[in-house]
Amino acid sequence: MPKIFLTKKFIKQYKILNKNNPKQAKKLEGMVEIFIQNPHHPCLKTHALTGKLVGKYAFWISWDLRIIFEWLDKTCVRFLAVGTHNQVYK
């Protein structure tokens, strides 16, 4: 089970999501619980990123909502961003 660290950017984006769409924020919390149990669970669609985000990873919350993260070591991850596909991959 990975230990999760949050960036200030992630926290800010999560607060905005929670204010504007509490249902999506609740779904995010559930998917993070799945991530904690198994970061490669099929429902998360965890994948490595390329281009300017090489070395980073993403997993799905919903069709257009993603969390971008990086592995700090084998047991620690840092959540970098949460948002729509266009928001987090720009």
MDAnalysis code that builds the backbone (N, CA, C; Angstrom):
import MDAnalysis as mda
import numpy as np

u = mda.Universe.empty(270, n_residues=90, atom_resindex=np.repeat(np.arange(90), 3), trajectory=True)
u.add_TopologyAttr("name", ["N", "CA", "C"] * 90)
u.add_TopologyAttr("resid", np.arange(1, 91))
u.add_TopologyAttr("resname", ["MET", "PRO", "LYS", "ILE", "PHE", "LEU", "THR", "LYS", "LYS", "PHE", "ILE", "LYS", "GLN", "TYR", "LYS", "ILE", "LEU", "ASN", "LYS", "ASN", "ASN", "PRO", "LYS", "GLN", "ALA", "LYS", "LYS", "LEU", "GLU", "GLY", "MET", "VAL", "GLU", "ILE", "PHE", "ILE", "GLN", "ASN", "PRO", "HIS", "HIS", "PRO", "CYS", "LEU", "LYS", "THR", "HIS", "ALA", "LEU", "THR", "GLY", "LYS", "LEU", "VAL", "GLY", "LYS", "TYR", "ALA", "PHE", "TRP", "ILE", "SER", "TRP", "ASP", "LEU", "ARG", "ILE", "ILE", "PHE", "GLU", "TRP", "LEU", "ASP", "LYS", "THR", "CYS", "VAL", "ARG", "PHE", "LEU", "ALA", "VAL", "GLY", "THR", "HIS", "ASN", "GLN", "VAL", "TYR", "LYS"])
u.atoms.positions = np.array([
    [0.845, -1.184, 0.000],
    [0.000, 0.000, 0.000],
    [0.886, 1.242, 0.000],
    [0.752, 2.068, -1.014],
    [1.598, 3.258, -1.072],
    [1.142, 4.343, -0.097],
    [2.112, 5.069, 0.394],
    [1.827, 6.258, 1.193],
    [1.679, 7.409, 0.200],
    [0.666, 8.258, 0.415],
    [0.359, 9.310, -0.549],
    [0.693, 10.677, 0.034],
    [1.414, 11.461, -0.762],
    [1.707, 12.848, -0.444],
    [0.971, 13.715, -1.461],
    [0.538, 14.898, -1.047],
    [-0.223, 15.788, -1.916],
    [0.534, 17.091, -2.136],
    [0.546, 17.562, -3.374],
    [1.127, 18.871, -3.657],
    [0.082, 19.954, -3.342],
    [0.538, 21.177, -3.187],
    [-0.384, 22.299, -2.967],
    [-1.328, 22.449, -4.153],
    [-0.793, 22.237, -5.355],
    [-1.624, 22.330, -6.561],
    [-2.754, 21.298, -6.519],
    [-2.429, 20.068, -6.152],
    [-3.444, 19.020, -6.062],
    [-4.517, 19.402, -5.050],
    [-4.107, 19.864, -3.874],
    [-5.061, 20.240, -2.823],
    [-5.986, 21.344, -3.313],
    [-5.422, 22.349, -3.970],
    [-6.231, 23.460, -4.498],
    [-7.235, 22.950, -5.537],
    [-6.770, 22.104, -6.458],
    [-7.655, 21.576, -7.494],
    [-8.750, 20.701, -6.889],
    [-8.396, 19.917, -5.862],
    [-9.397, 19.073, -5.206],
    [-10.464, 19.931, -4.521],
    [-10.056, 20.995, -3.850],
    [-11.024, 21.873, -3.180],
    [-11.993, 22.486, -4.181],
    [-11.486, 22.894, -5.331],
    [-12.345, 23.458, -6.381],
    [-13.311, 22.387, -6.892],
    [-12.797, 21.189, -7.125],
    [-13.648, 20.082, -7.577],
    [-14.733, 19.789, -6.550],
    [-14.359, 19.732, -5.289],
    [-15.313, 19.425, -4.224],
    [-16.398, 20.503, -4.126],
    [-16.019, 21.747, -4.329],
    [-16.992, 22.844, -4.274],
    [-17.943, 22.807, -5.478],
    [-17.374, 22.577, -6.659],
    [-18.164, 22.640, -7.891],
    [-18.898, 21.350, -8.230],
    [-18.366, 20.220, -7.771],
    [-18.966, 18.939, -8.135],
    [-18.718, 17.919, -7.016],
    [-19.452, 18.022, -5.910],
    [-19.225, 17.125, -4.779],
    [-19.358, 15.637, -5.124],
    [-20.217, 15.308, -6.103],
    [-20.362, 13.903, -6.512],
    [-19.057, 13.363, -7.093],
    [-18.427, 14.167, -7.953],
    [-17.154, 13.753, -8.544],
    [-16.072, 13.657, -7.465],
    [-16.083, 14.575, -6.516],
    [-15.103, 14.546, -5.423],
    [-15.272, 13.275, -4.600],
    [-16.511, 12.874, -4.366],
    [-16.780, 11.642, -3.612],
    [-16.287, 10.423, -4.403],
    [-16.511, 10.434, -5.709],
    [-16.033, 9.338, -6.541],
    [-14.505, 9.293, -6.509],
    [-13.868, 10.463, -6.550],
    [-12.411, 10.535, -6.455],
    [-11.920, 9.862, -5.177],
    [-12.569, 10.152, -4.068],
    [-12.170, 9.558, -2.787],
    [-12.246, 8.035, -2.842],
    [-13.293, 7.509, -3.461],
    [-13.430, 6.068, -3.594],
    [-12.352, 5.456, -4.473],
    [-12.023, 6.133, -5.557],
    [-10.987, 5.623, -6.456],
    [-9.606, 5.705, -5.804],
    [-9.377, 6.703, -4.979],
    [-8.111, 6.794, -4.253],
    [-7.995, 5.621, -3.278],
    [-9.101, 5.240, -2.659],
    [-9.086, 4.070, -1.766],
    [-8.694, 2.804, -2.540],
    [-9.232, 2.666, -3.743],
    [-8.853, 1.532, -4.590],
    [-7.371, 1.619, -4.930],
    [-6.907, 2.827, -5.267],
    [-5.489, 3.029, -5.589],
    [-4.592, 2.617, -4.423],
    [-4.998, 2.959, -3.210],
    [-4.204, 2.606, -2.030],
    [-4.093, 1.086, -1.902],
    [-5.182, 0.391, -2.174],
    [-5.176, -1.066, -2.074],
    [-4.391, -1.725, -3.211],
    [-4.543, -1.159, -4.426],
    [-3.882, -1.746, -5.601],
    [-3.734, -0.670, -6.673],
    [-2.546, -0.029, -6.752],
    [-2.348, 1.051, -7.723],
    [-2.547, 0.636, -9.181],
    [-2.569, -0.652, -9.442],
    [-2.731, -1.117, -10.819],
    [-4.062, -1.834, -11.034],
    [-5.038, -1.548, -10.183],
    [-6.362, -2.152, -10.344],
    [-6.904, -1.773, -11.724],
    [-7.494, -2.719, -12.438],
    [-7.976, -2.443, -13.798],
    [-8.952, -1.267, -13.908],
    [-9.787, -1.033, -12.903],
    [-10.764, 0.061, -13.012],
    [-10.089, 1.436, -12.993],
    [-8.846, 1.511, -12.536],
    [-8.132, 2.797, -12.488],
    [-7.494, 3.163, -13.827],
    [-7.252, 2.162, -14.641],
    [-6.587, 2.368, -15.938],
    [-5.281, 3.155, -15.764],
    [-4.500, 2.770, -14.763],
    [-3.226, 3.431, -14.484],
    [-2.296, 3.272, -15.683],
    [-1.665, 4.391, -16.067],
    [-0.774, 4.342, -17.232],
    [0.350, 5.360, -17.095],
    [1.477, 5.030, -17.697],
    [2.627, 5.934, -17.734],
    [2.360, 7.023, -18.763],
    [2.884, 8.203, -18.500],
    [2.695, 9.324, -19.412],
    [3.944, 9.529, -20.268],
    [3.774, 10.248, -21.350],
    [4.879, 10.500, -22.274],
    [5.018, 11.999, -22.495],
    [5.911, 12.364, -23.365],
    [6.112, 13.770, -23.695],
    [6.681, 14.540, -22.518],
    [6.150, 15.718, -22.281],
    [6.677, 16.548, -21.193],
    [6.350, 15.967, -19.814],
    [5.461, 14.987, -19.756],
    [5.110, 14.347, -18.484],
    [5.751, 12.968, -18.329],
    [6.784, 12.701, -19.108],
    [7.469, 11.406, -19.005],
    [7.975, 11.233, -17.566],
    [7.830, 10.027, -17.051],
    [8.212, 9.750, -15.667],
    [7.058, 9.908, -14.690],
    [5.943, 10.442, -15.177],
    [4.741, 10.611, -14.366],
    [3.715, 9.576, -14.807],
    [2.687, 9.409, -13.982],
    [1.630, 8.432, -14.248],
    [0.283, 9.088, -14.033],
    [-0.757, 8.440, -14.539],
    [-2.118, 8.932, -14.351],
    [-3.040, 7.752, -14.101],
    [-4.136, 8.028, -13.410],
    [-5.218, 7.044, -13.333],
    [-6.546, 7.746, -13.438],
    [-7.532, 6.983, -13.889],
    [-8.869, 7.506, -14.160],
    [-9.692, 7.589, -12.884],
    [-10.445, 8.667, -12.775],
    [-11.504, 8.778, -11.773],
    [-12.829, 8.548, -12.491],
    [-12.962, 9.195, -13.636],
    [-14.130, 9.016, -14.498],
    [-13.666, 9.249, -15.928],
    [-14.606, 9.234, -16.849],
    [-14.265, 9.344, -18.260],
    [-13.321, 10.507, -18.543],
    [-13.549, 11.678, -17.933],
    [-12.713, 12.840, -18.230],
    [-12.041, 13.425, -16.983],
    [-11.910, 12.668, -15.921],
    [-11.259, 13.162, -14.706],
    [-10.081, 12.255, -14.379],
    [-8.909, 12.867, -14.194],
    [-7.676, 12.111, -13.971],
    [-6.928, 12.628, -12.745],
    [-6.100, 11.761, -12.172],
    [-5.104, 12.166, -11.183],
    [-3.741, 11.875, -11.794],
    [-2.874, 12.882, -11.779],
    [-1.498, 12.729, -12.225],
    [-0.652, 12.533, -10.974],
    [0.257, 11.557, -11.018],
    [1.086, 11.284, -9.850],
    [2.467, 10.817, -10.273],
    [3.361, 10.804, -9.298],
    [4.696, 10.267, -9.530],
    [5.074, 9.371, -8.365],
    [5.836, 8.335, -8.661],
    [6.361, 7.454, -7.622],
    [7.602, 8.115, -7.046],
    [7.655, 8.269, -5.733],
    [8.834, 8.805, -5.059],
    [9.814, 7.678, -4.755],
    [9.277, 6.527, -4.412],
    [10.020, 5.278, -4.254],
    [8.995, 4.155, -4.353],
    [9.351, 2.961, -3.965],
    [8.428, 1.826, -4.150],
    [7.203, 1.879, -3.253],
    [7.231, 2.702, -2.211],
    [6.110, 2.731, -1.273],
    [5.471, 4.110, -1.125],
    [5.958, 5.109, -1.852],
    [5.433, 6.476, -1.712],
    [5.119, 7.083, -3.070],
    [3.956, 7.735, -3.145],
    [3.583, 8.469, -4.362],
    [3.207, 9.892, -3.988],
    [3.338, 10.773, -4.972],
    [2.920, 12.159, -4.782],
    [1.873, 12.475, -5.836],
    [0.680, 12.873, -5.381],
    [-0.366, 13.303, -6.296],
    [-0.054, 14.737, -6.705],
    [0.079, 14.947, -8.022],
    [0.496, 16.241, -8.555],
    [-0.666, 17.109, -9.005],
    [-1.675, 16.495, -9.591],
    [-2.780, 17.269, -10.146],
    [-4.020, 16.394, -10.268],
    [-5.173, 17.057, -10.242],
    [-6.443, 16.389, -10.505],
    [-7.277, 17.330, -11.353],
    [-7.896, 16.778, -12.368],
    [-8.741, 17.600, -13.223],
    [-9.127, 16.850, -14.479],
    [-9.730, 17.583, -15.392],
    [-10.130, 16.981, -16.661],
    [-8.886, 16.664, -17.483],
    [-9.088, 15.884, -18.508],
    [-7.993, 15.509, -19.400],
    [-7.256, 16.758, -19.885],
    [-7.991, 17.754, -20.367],
    [-7.361, 18.974, -20.876],
    [-6.647, 19.774, -19.792],
    [-7.152, 19.773, -18.577],
    [-6.528, 20.522, -17.495],
    [-5.208, 19.911, -17.067],
    [-5.145, 18.615, -16.908],
    [-3.946, 18.003, -16.352],
    [-2.881, 17.656, -17.385],
    [-3.235, 17.554, -18.656],
    [-2.246, 17.192, -19.659],
    [-1.719, 18.387, -20.434],
    [-2.027, 19.595, -20.012],
    [-1.529, 20.766, -20.755],
    [-0.135, 21.142, -20.341],
])
